[in-house]
């Protein structure tokens, strides 16, 4: 019999259709005895969304929302982050991190539409996603009730979840053939848990979804030209595309060449280390190309200051502070630095590698061949370097003199 919580009448659940959220949906119905609305955000999961509606209804959902948010995701979340060249701990392009604030945003909109008094998610008490979801919830409604089954129930192991699923007739997607969990969107697909918890073991090749093995990629390199306007990619090989179309196109091209695989033992927000394996083909190409156009268009000191902010910006995204005033402040500064980032980058894709081989800008180039050439020039007096070096070495010379006296 349901343990009715009289203060909760209707819950909107962030529902993926996986084992955890399927169990949570049934558990909310059993324990809270209230109406549960399942919400799934289409962020580019592809065929994964096909059975979602029927599965949610079969598991007990009173209503199901499946919203196509792909363009908003890339335009308003991925692109701003890529204007910052954000990368976490030197490797992770934040594919899961950047999706959570948008899911939470739409989830709260649905809660308002439906008159729900609570929201719920499937993140565990050990992970990062609980923080990302809940910080966003409270940004939109400080008084919202957040129901977190992982912090309430006694299902404290994967086997306990499996037993609960079997008892309640819930299909189990995690099998011996695929002993890991995954999360996918247009920016990436992530894998964690199961056999990946052995930090010495190489991930099995059959795990990867978006990318070919680099050694099996084409023997001929492919060259791709990406055009940027105000720091945002707008065209590939001369063809204009919407943000979501462009990223999907780069995912396909990059995947064919084995681009964007990352195996990282990262530091979670709650303090523990966790292994994540990621495929980010399009994002890897995009970041390389964006940096290339910045090289020819961005002032040195502006770039130095912006680059110094990348670790902090990435930390804020990773830790769930997308809607924080400090992230918005950084975004304002970063976006101002991107006004000049207009041009085209040419990148070479070959067997897992992506590197710049050319960059140009018709409107904002700061490269001047008359000054930069190693050949004879008429504009740079090399003797000026003597004074420049003397001034810049003054503090070092004074230090050496003073130490010599001692």
C-alpha positions as CSV (number, residue, x, y, z in Angstrom):
1,X,0.0,0.0,0.0
2,X,1.3,3.4,-0.9
3,X,2.7,5.6,1.8
4,X,0.9,8.7,0.8
5,X,2.7,12.0,1.3
6,X,-0.2,14.5,1.7
7,X,2.0,17.5,0.9
8,X,2.9,16.2,-2.6
9,X,0.1,15.9,-5.1
10,X,1.9,15.9,-8.5
11,X,5.5,15.2,-9.4
12,X,7.3,16.0,-12.7
13,X,10.1,13.4,-13.2
14,X,13.1,13.8,-15.4
15,X,12.8,10.4,-17.2
16,X,15.3,8.8,-19.5
17,X,13.7,5.4,-19.8
18,X,16.8,3.7,-18.3
19,X,16.8,1.3,-15.3
20,X,17.1,4.0,-12.6
21,X,14.4,6.4,-13.8
22,X,12.0,3.5,-14.7
23,X,12.3,2.2,-11.2
24,X,12.0,5.7,-9.8
25,X,8.7,6.3,-11.7
26,X,7.2,3.1,-10.3
27,X,8.6,3.9,-6.8
28,X,7.1,7.3,-6.8
29,X,3.7,5.9,-7.7
30,X,4.0,3.2,-5.0
31,X,5.4,5.4,-2.2
32,X,3.9,8.8,-2.8
33,X,0.6,7.7,-4.3
34,X,0.4,10.8,-6.4
35,X,0.2,11.8,-10.1
36,X,3.6,11.4,-11.8
37,X,4.4,13.2,-15.1
38,X,7.4,11.8,-17.0
39,X,9.4,14.3,-19.0
40,X,12.1,13.4,-21.5
41,X,14.2,16.0,-23.3
42,X,15.2,15.2,-26.9
43,X,18.8,16.4,-27.0
44,X,19.9,14.1,-29.8
45,X,19.6,10.7,-28.3
46,X,18.4,9.3,-31.6
47,X,16.6,5.9,-31.5
48,X,16.8,5.8,-27.7
49,X,13.7,8.0,-27.5
50,X,11.4,5.8,-29.6
51,X,10.1,3.5,-26.8
52,X,10.0,6.2,-24.1
53,X,6.4,7.2,-24.2
54,X,5.0,3.6,-24.2
55,X,7.5,2.5,-21.6
56,X,6.6,5.4,-19.3
57,X,2.9,4.8,-19.6
58,X,3.4,1.1,-19.0
59,X,5.4,1.8,-15.9
60,X,2.7,4.1,-14.4
61,X,3.2,7.6,-15.8
62,X,0.0,9.6,-15.8
63,X,1.3,11.9,-18.6
64,X,4.4,12.0,-20.8
65,X,6.2,15.0,-22.3
66,X,8.9,14.4,-24.9
67,X,10.2,17.8,-26.1
68,X,12.6,18.4,-28.9
69,X,15.2,20.8,-27.4
70,X,18.1,20.1,-29.8
71,X,18.4,23.6,-31.3
72,X,18.0,25.3,-28.0
73,X,20.6,22.9,-26.5
74,X,23.3,23.7,-29.0
75,X,22.4,27.4,-29.5
76,X,22.0,28.5,-25.9
77,X,24.1,26.0,-23.9
78,X,26.7,24.3,-26.0
79,X,27.8,27.3,-28.2
80,X,28.2,29.7,-25.2
81,X,30.3,27.1,-23.5
82,X,32.4,26.6,-26.6
83,X,32.9,30.3,-27.0
84,X,34.7,30.0,-23.6
85,X,36.8,27.0,-24.9
86,X,35.7,25.3,-21.7
87,X,37.3,22.0,-20.8
88,X,37.3,20.2,-17.4
89,X,40.6,18.8,-16.0
90,X,42.2,19.1,-19.4
91,X,40.1,16.5,-21.2
92,X,36.4,16.5,-20.6
93,X,34.2,18.7,-22.9
94,X,31.3,18.7,-20.4
95,X,28.8,17.0,-22.5
96,X,26.7,15.7,-19.6
97,X,27.2,18.7,-17.4
98,X,25.9,21.2,-20.0
99,X,22.7,19.2,-20.7
100,X,21.4,19.2,-17.1
101,X,20.6,22.9,-16.8
102,X,18.4,22.8,-19.9
103,X,16.6,19.6,-18.8
104,X,15.9,21.2,-15.4
105,X,14.8,24.4,-17.1
106,X,12.2,22.7,-19.2
107,X,11.2,20.4,-16.3
108,X,10.4,23.4,-14.2
109,X,8.4,25.0,-17.1
110,X,6.3,21.8,-17.3
111,X,5.8,21.8,-13.5
112,X,4.4,25.3,-13.8
113,X,2.2,24.3,-16.8
114,X,0.9,21.3,-15.0
115,X,0.5,22.9,-11.6
116,X,2.9,20.3,-10.1
117,X,4.2,20.9,-6.6
118,X,7.3,18.7,-6.9
119,X,10.0,17.6,-9.2
120,X,12.2,14.5,-9.2
121,X,15.3,13.2,-10.9
122,X,17.3,9.9,-11.0
123,X,20.7,11.1,-9.9
124,X,22.4,9.3,-7.1
125,X,23.7,10.8,-3.9
126,X,27.3,10.1,-5.0
127,X,27.1,11.9,-8.4
128,X,27.3,15.3,-9.9
129,X,23.9,15.4,-11.6
130,X,22.0,15.7,-8.3
131,X,23.7,19.1,-7.8
132,X,23.3,20.2,-11.4
133,X,19.5,19.5,-11.4
134,X,18.7,20.9,-8.0
135,X,20.7,24.1,-8.3
136,X,18.8,24.8,-11.5
137,X,15.4,23.9,-9.9
138,X,15.9,26.3,-7.0
139,X,17.0,29.0,-9.5
140,X,13.6,28.8,-11.1
141,X,11.5,28.3,-7.9
142,X,13.2,28.5,-4.5
143,X,10.1,26.9,-2.9
144,X,9.9,23.8,-5.1
145,X,9.8,20.4,-3.4
146,X,12.5,18.1,-4.8
147,X,11.9,14.4,-4.3
148,X,15.2,12.4,-4.6
149,X,14.5,8.6,-4.3
150,X,18.2,7.8,-4.1
151,X,18.3,9.8,-0.8
152,X,15.2,8.2,0.5
153,X,14.9,4.5,-0.5
154,X,16.7,1.4,0.8
155,X,17.6,0.2,-2.7
156,X,21.3,0.7,-2.1
157,X,22.8,-1.6,-4.8
158,X,22.5,-2.4,-8.4
159,X,21.2,-5.9,-7.5
160,X,18.5,-4.3,-5.2
161,X,17.4,-2.2,-8.2
162,X,17.2,-5.2,-10.5
163,X,15.2,-7.2,-7.9
164,X,12.8,-4.2,-7.5
165,X,12.5,-4.0,-11.3
166,X,11.7,-7.7,-11.7
167,X,9.2,-7.5,-8.8
168,X,7.4,-4.7,-10.5
169,X,7.6,-5.9,-14.1
170,X,10.1,-3.3,-15.3
171,X,12.4,-4.3,-18.2
172,X,16.1,-4.2,-17.3
173,X,18.3,-2.5,-20.0
174,X,21.7,-3.2,-18.4
175,X,22.8,-6.7,-19.3
176,X,25.9,-8.8,-19.1
177,X,26.6,-7.9,-22.7
178,X,26.5,-4.2,-21.9
179,X,27.6,-3.9,-18.3
180,X,27.9,-0.1,-18.1
181,X,25.5,2.9,-18.1
182,X,25.5,5.6,-20.7
183,X,24.1,9.1,-21.3
184,X,23.8,10.5,-24.8
185,X,23.1,13.9,-26.4
186,X,24.2,15.8,-29.5
187,X,27.4,16.9,-27.9
188,X,28.6,13.4,-26.7
189,X,27.9,10.0,-25.2
190,X,29.3,9.1,-21.8
191,X,29.9,5.7,-20.2
192,X,30.5,4.8,-16.6
193,X,30.1,2.1,-14.0
194,X,30.2,-1.7,-14.4
195,X,33.4,-3.0,-16.0
196,X,34.7,0.6,-16.3
197,X,35.3,0.7,-12.5
198,X,38.4,-1.3,-13.1
199,X,40.7,1.7,-13.8
200,X,43.4,-0.5,-15.4
201,X,41.1,-2.2,-17.9
202,X,40.8,-0.7,-21.4
203,X,37.2,0.0,-22.5
204,X,35.9,-2.8,-24.9
205,X,35.7,-1.7,-28.5
206,X,32.0,-2.8,-28.7
207,X,31.2,-0.1,-26.1
208,X,31.7,2.8,-28.5
209,X,28.7,4.2,-30.3
210,X,29.7,7.4,-32.2
211,X,33.2,6.7,-33.3
212,X,35.1,4.1,-35.3
213,X,38.3,2.7,-33.8
214,X,41.1,5.0,-35.0
215,X,43.0,2.1,-36.4
216,X,40.0,1.2,-38.5
217,X,39.3,4.7,-39.7
218,X,39.9,5.7,-43.3
219,X,43.6,5.6,-44.5
220,X,43.0,8.9,-46.3
221,X,42.7,12.1,-44.2
222,X,39.7,14.4,-44.6
223,X,40.0,18.2,-44.5
224,X,37.1,20.2,-43.1
225,X,36.6,24.0,-43.2
226,X,34.5,25.6,-40.5
227,X,33.3,29.2,-40.6
228,X,32.8,31.2,-37.4
229,X,30.9,34.4,-36.7
230,X,31.2,36.1,-33.3
231,X,32.8,32.9,-32.0
232,X,29.9,30.6,-33.1
233,X,30.3,28.0,-35.9
234,X,27.9,28.9,-38.7
235,X,29.0,26.8,-41.7
236,X,30.9,23.7,-42.7
237,X,32.7,23.5,-46.0
238,X,30.7,26.6,-47.1
239,X,27.3,25.2,-46.3
240,X,25.3,27.2,-43.7
241,X,23.7,25.1,-41.0
242,X,21.6,25.6,-37.9
243,X,23.5,25.0,-34.6
244,X,22.1,21.5,-34.1
245,X,22.5,20.5,-37.7
246,X,26.1,21.7,-37.7
247,X,27.0,19.7,-34.6
248,X,25.3,16.6,-35.9
249,X,27.2,16.9,-39.1
250,X,30.5,17.2,-37.4
251,X,29.6,14.3,-35.2
252,X,29.2,12.1,-38.2
253,X,32.4,13.3,-39.9
254,X,34.4,13.0,-36.7
255,X,33.0,9.6,-35.8
256,X,34.1,8.2,-39.2
257,X,37.7,9.2,-38.4
258,X,37.7,8.1,-34.8
259,X,37.8,11.6,-33.4
260,X,37.0,12.5,-29.8
261,X,37.5,9.5,-27.5
262,X,38.4,10.3,-24.0
263,X,39.1,8.0,-21.0
264,X,39.3,10.1,-17.8
265,X,39.5,9.5,-14.1
266,X,37.8,12.8,-13.0
267,X,37.2,14.5,-9.7
268,X,33.5,14.6,-8.9
269,X,31.9,17.6,-7.2
270,X,31.2,15.5,-4.1
271,X,34.9,14.7,-3.6
272,X,35.5,11.2,-5.0
273,X,37.2,10.2,-8.2
274,X,35.2,8.5,-10.9
275,X,36.0,7.1,-14.3
276,X,34.2,8.4,-17.3
277,X,34.7,7.4,-20.9
278,X,33.4,9.9,-23.5
279,X,32.9,10.2,-27.2
280,X,32.7,13.8,-28.4
281,X,33.6,13.8,-32.1
282,X,31.9,17.0,-33.3
283,X,32.8,18.9,-30.1
284,X,36.5,18.0,-30.5
285,X,36.5,19.3,-34.0
286,X,34.6,22.4,-33.0
287,X,36.9,23.3,-30.2
288,X,40.0,22.8,-32.3
289,X,38.6,25.0,-35.1
290,X,37.4,27.7,-32.8
291,X,40.8,28.0,-31.2
292,X,42.4,28.3,-34.6
293,X,40.2,31.3,-35.6
294,X,40.9,32.9,-32.3
295,X,44.7,32.6,-33.0
296,X,44.4,34.9,-36.0
297,X,41.8,37.3,-34.7
298,X,42.1,37.7,-30.9
299,X,44.4,40.2,-29.2
300,X,47.2,38.5,-27.2
301,X,46.3,40.1,-23.8
302,X,42.6,39.5,-24.3
303,X,43.3,35.8,-25.0
304,X,45.6,35.6,-22.0
305,X,42.9,36.9,-19.6
306,X,40.2,34.7,-21.3
307,X,42.4,31.6,-21.1
308,X,43.0,32.2,-17.4
309,X,39.2,32.0,-16.8
310,X,38.7,28.7,-18.6
311,X,39.4,26.4,-15.6
312,X,36.9,28.5,-13.5
313,X,34.3,28.6,-16.1
314,X,34.6,24.8,-16.7
315,X,34.4,24.2,-13.0
316,X,31.2,26.2,-12.7
317,X,29.6,24.2,-15.5
318,X,30.7,20.9,-14.1
319,X,29.5,21.8,-10.6
320,X,26.1,22.9,-11.8
321,X,26.4,26.7,-11.5
322,X,25.1,27.4,-15.0
323,X,22.4,29.8,-13.8
324,X,24.7,31.5,-11.2
325,X,25.6,35.2,-11.4
326,X,29.3,34.4,-11.5
327,X,28.9,32.2,-14.7
328,X,26.7,34.9,-16.3
329,X,29.4,37.5,-15.4
330,X,32.1,35.4,-17.0
331,X,29.9,34.8,-20.1
332,X,29.5,38.5,-20.6
333,X,33.3,39.0,-20.6
334,X,33.8,36.0,-22.8
335,X,31.2,37.0,-25.3
336,X,32.7,40.4,-25.6
337,X,36.0,38.8,-26.5
338,X,34.3,36.9,-29.3
339,X,33.1,39.9,-31.3
340,X,36.3,39.7,-33.4
341,X,36.3,35.9,-33.8
342,X,35.2,35.8,-37.4
343,X,36.9,33.6,-39.9
344,X,37.5,30.1,-41.2
345,X,39.5,27.2,-39.8
346,X,40.8,24.3,-41.9
347,X,41.3,21.1,-39.9
348,X,42.7,17.7,-40.8
349,X,41.0,14.6,-39.6
350,X,43.0,11.4,-39.6
351,X,42.8,8.2,-37.5
352,X,41.7,9.8,-34.2
353,X,43.6,13.0,-34.6
354,X,42.2,16.4,-35.3
355,X,44.6,19.3,-36.0
356,X,44.5,22.7,-37.5
357,X,46.3,23.1,-40.9
358,X,45.0,26.6,-41.8
359,X,43.1,29.6,-40.5
360,X,42.0,32.9,-42.1
361,X,39.8,36.0,-41.5
362,X,38.8,38.5,-44.1
363,X,37.6,41.0,-41.5
364,X,39.4,40.6,-38.2
365,X,42.9,39.1,-38.9
366,X,45.6,40.5,-36.7
367,X,48.3,38.7,-38.7
368,X,50.5,41.1,-40.7
369,X,53.0,39.5,-43.0
370,X,55.1,42.7,-43.2
371,X,55.8,42.5,-39.5
372,X,55.9,38.7,-39.1
373,X,58.1,37.7,-42.1
374,X,61.5,36.2,-41.5
375,X,62.6,37.7,-44.8
376,X,63.8,41.2,-45.2
377,X,61.2,43.8,-44.1
378,X,60.8,47.6,-44.0
379,X,58.7,48.0,-40.9
380,X,60.4,46.4,-38.0
381,X,63.7,47.7,-36.5
382,X,65.3,44.7,-34.9
383,X,67.6,46.9,-32.9
384,X,64.5,48.0,-30.9
385,X,64.6,44.5,-29.3
386,X,67.6,45.5,-27.2
387,X,65.7,48.1,-25.2
388,X,62.7,45.9,-24.9
389,X,64.8,43.1,-23.4
390,X,66.7,45.5,-21.1
391,X,63.4,46.9,-19.7
392,X,61.8,43.4,-19.3
393,X,65.0,42.0,-17.6
394,X,65.4,44.9,-15.2
395,X,63.9,43.2,-12.2
396,X,65.9,40.0,-12.9
397,X,69.1,42.0,-13.1
398,X,68.4,43.9,-9.9
399,X,67.6,40.7,-8.1
400,X,70.9,39.2,-9.3
401,X,72.9,42.3,-8.2
402,X,71.3,42.3,-4.7
403,X,71.9,38.6,-4.2
404,X,75.5,39.1,-5.3
405,X,76.0,41.7,-2.6
406,X,74.7,39.2,0.0
